[in-house]
Amino acid sequence: MAYLNRNPSNAAVPVRIGLIGSGWMGAFHAESIARRIPGAVLAAIADPNLESAEALAGTLGTAKVTGDAADILADPEIDAVVIASPARFHSALIGQAAAAGKHVFCEKPAGLGLEELDAALAAVDDAGVHFQIGFNRRYAADFQAAKKDLAAGIAGEPQLLRSLTRDPGTGSIGHAARIPAWTIFLETLIHDFDTLNWFNEGAEPVEVYAAADALVEPGLRDQGFLDTAVVTIRYSNGAIAVAEANFSALYGYDVRGEVFGSRGMVQAGRSTETAARRFTAEGTSADTPRLNVELFRQAYTDELVDFADEVRARRERTAPAPKSFSLTPGADDARRALAMALACIESVQQGTPVAVNAVPVR
Ligand SMILES: NC(=O)c1ccc[n+]([C@@H]2O[C@H](COP(=O)([O-])OP(=O)(O)OC[C@H]3O[C@@H](n4cnc5c(N)ncnc54)[C@H](O)[C@@H]3O)[C@@H](O)[C@H]2O)c1
């Protein structure tokens, strides 16, 4: 991808990154930073589960391991943090990291409430540090190709937009007891909201109307665990969007986006691992991805390449590599998508459309 600075000439002074949270996503990011990001070093790992942090550090040769993120924030040798703890800690960690002068990459969602997020983003503004949110779909090659077409006006004025996430599954949700009730909006559809906002850039989400249920695991309905949802979104430019999610696609991980407009249509996303197809007497088939890190491996890597480039540019007061269209998801993107997720929860509770509080108060 030509617009990402994969071989920066000034990579001699590495960007030193501390990881906060060494679980599923954190471990993948740690490996990217240690092995796949030019000019970046994984300098430290913090996780209250020390065993997990130590195991990861052992694999990657990371020098510093701690049970407390504060140790990373107090370390003057560390330029930036990647936050991959559970979401309920995100806003506080963003605020603390910014106050300590660290550039911040935070996994989505950036918080669970607008008040806590606004306080964290105010700290980011005050400190003048770079902030990026983990909306990785923007870095997938096909989503970028679609965005480029949209920026060139190929679809004309957007009228209908669509984004969907079908997480791979087995037809049941065995670990659901450990998953917070509104995950489908706060952690899953939040990606779709960002895709729609990015594809419909310049317009604000005005209102959402959400329907959600426990169709994969009806037994969990009483605990409030919803695994299937559809959201209608109205935008300030008149466009109408639909976002949908389900937690158990038996055929694998399926993520797609689409804009239909006055001049045509642009689509992104695929549900197959590669473009290869098998044609036999039984019919046609293709391999499907079972994991997010399979479908979005490149995107998860490139979002951190972009982050390291931005941090390096700020640190050295040089311009980051030029991009031909808006790419890096930042504070306003994080807030806008969270506002939509929170409005969806209210919409399900009330059974009515709900206005989106999309305008930041910072
Ligand atoms: N972008 C994506 O596609 C994607 C995919 C999966 C997860 N995520 C996000 O990544 C985040 C983590 O998810 P996960 O699946 O890796 O969860 P996980 O439970 O596997 O890992 C979370 C880790 O954070 C640690 N932790 C808990 N409190 C902490 C604290 N205060 N400071 C530091 N570490 C702490 C836990 O011990 C655990 O090791 C979530 O916000 C999730 O939404 C994003």
The ligand as an SDF file (V2000), in Angstrom:
LIG
                    3D

 44 48  0  0  0  0  0  0  0  0999 V2000
  -10.2820   -4.4010   16.4710 N   0  0  0  0  0  0  0  0  0  0  0  0
  -10.7810   -5.6160   16.5840 C   0  0  0  0  0  0  0  0  0  0  0  0
  -11.2080   -6.2230   15.6140 O   0  0  0  0  0  0  0  0  0  0  0  0
  -10.7670   -6.2940   17.9260 C   0  0  0  0  0  0  0  0  0  0  0  0
  -10.8510   -7.6850   18.0340 C   0  0  0  0  0  0  0  0  0  0  0  0
  -10.8190   -8.2620   19.3020 C   0  0  0  0  0  0  0  0  0  0  0  0
  -10.7420   -7.4500   20.4210 C   0  0  0  0  0  0  0  0  0  0  0  0
  -10.6940   -6.0940   20.2780 N   0  0  0  0  0  0  0  0  0  0  0  0
  -10.6680   -5.1950   21.4390 C   0  0  0  0  0  0  0  0  0  0  0  0
   -9.4700   -5.3840   22.1800 O   0  0  0  0  0  0  0  0  0  0  0  0
   -9.7470   -5.1790   23.5640 C   0  0  0  0  0  0  0  0  0  0  0  0
   -9.2760   -6.4120   24.3180 C   0  0  0  0  0  0  0  0  0  0  0  0
  -10.0020   -7.5250   23.8600 O   0  0  0  0  0  0  0  0  0  0  0  0
   -9.3970   -9.0040   23.9720 P   0  0  0  0  0  0  0  0  0  0  0  0
  -10.2880   -9.8530   23.1650 O   0  0  0  0  0  0  0  0  0  0  0  0
   -7.9510   -8.9880   23.7100 O   0  0  0  0  0  0  0  0  0  0  0  0
   -9.6520   -9.2940   25.5270 O   0  0  0  0  0  0  0  0  0  0  0  0
   -8.8740  -10.3140   26.4450 P   0  0  0  0  0  0  0  0  0  0  0  0
   -9.7740  -10.5670   27.6170 O   0  0  0  0  0  0  0  0  0  0  0  0
   -8.3620  -11.4720   25.6630 O   0  0  0  0  0  0  0  0  0  0  0  0
   -7.5920   -9.4940   26.9560 O   0  0  0  0  0  0  0  0  0  0  0  0
   -7.6800   -8.4040   27.8250 C   0  0  0  0  0  0  0  0  0  0  0  0
   -6.3810   -8.3850   28.6380 C   0  0  0  0  0  0  0  0  0  0  0  0
   -6.3420   -7.1560   29.3800 O   0  0  0  0  0  0  0  0  0  0  0  0
   -5.8510   -7.4650   30.6940 C   0  0  0  0  0  0  0  0  0  0  0  0
   -6.2510   -6.3960   31.5930 N   0  0  0  0  0  0  0  0  0  0  0  0
   -7.3370   -6.3240   32.3900 C   0  0  0  0  0  0  0  0  0  0  0  0
   -7.3180   -5.1310   33.0530 N   0  0  0  0  0  0  0  0  0  0  0  0
   -6.2040   -4.4720   32.6690 C   0  0  0  0  0  0  0  0  0  0  0  0
   -5.6430   -3.2110   33.0110 C   0  0  0  0  0  0  0  0  0  0  0  0
   -6.2420   -2.3850   33.8590 N   0  0  0  0  0  0  0  0  0  0  0  0
   -4.4790   -2.8480   32.4250 N   0  0  0  0  0  0  0  0  0  0  0  0
   -3.8630   -3.6750   31.5510 C   0  0  0  0  0  0  0  0  0  0  0  0
   -4.3590   -4.8790   31.1740 N   0  0  0  0  0  0  0  0  0  0  0  0
   -5.5360   -5.2600   31.7380 C   0  0  0  0  0  0  0  0  0  0  0  0
   -6.4340   -8.8240   31.0100 C   0  0  0  0  0  0  0  0  0  0  0  0
   -5.7060   -9.4520   32.0590 O   0  0  0  0  0  0  0  0  0  0  0  0
   -6.2780   -9.5330   29.6650 C   0  0  0  0  0  0  0  0  0  0  0  0
   -5.0250  -10.1600   29.5460 O   0  0  0  0  0  0  0  0  0  0  0  0
  -11.2520   -4.9140   23.6820 C   0  0  0  0  0  0  0  0  0  0  0  0
  -11.4780   -3.5490   23.7390 O   0  0  0  0  0  0  0  0  0  0  0  0
  -11.8150   -5.4850   22.3960 C   0  0  0  0  0  0  0  0  0  0  0  0
  -12.9830   -4.8340   21.9530 O   0  0  0  0  0  0  0  0  0  0  0  0
  -10.6760   -5.5240   19.0630 C   0  0  0  0  0  0  0  0  0  0  0  0
  1  2  1  0
  2  3  2  0
  2  4  1  0
  4  5  1  0
  4 44  2  0
  5  6  2  0
  6  7  1  0
  7  8  2  0
  8  9  1  0
  8 44  1  0
  9 10  1  0
  9 42  1  0
 10 11  1  0
 11 12  1  0
 11 40  1  0
 12 13  1  0
 13 14  1  0
 14 15  2  0
 14 16  1  0
 14 17  1  0
 17 18  1  0
 18 19  2  0
 18 20  1  0
 18 21  1  0
 21 22  1  0
 22 23  1  0
 23 24  1  0
 23 38  1  0
 24 25  1  0
 25 26  1  0
 25 36  1  0
 26 27  1  0
 26 35  1  0
 27 28  2  0
 28 29  1  0
 29 30  1  0
 29 35  2  0
 30 31  1  0
 30 32  2  0
 32 33  1  0
 33 34  2  0
 34 35  1  0
 36 37  1  0
 36 38  1  0
 38 39  1  0
 40 41  1  0
 40 42  1  0
 42 43  1  0
M  CHG  2   8   1  16  -1
M  END
$$$$
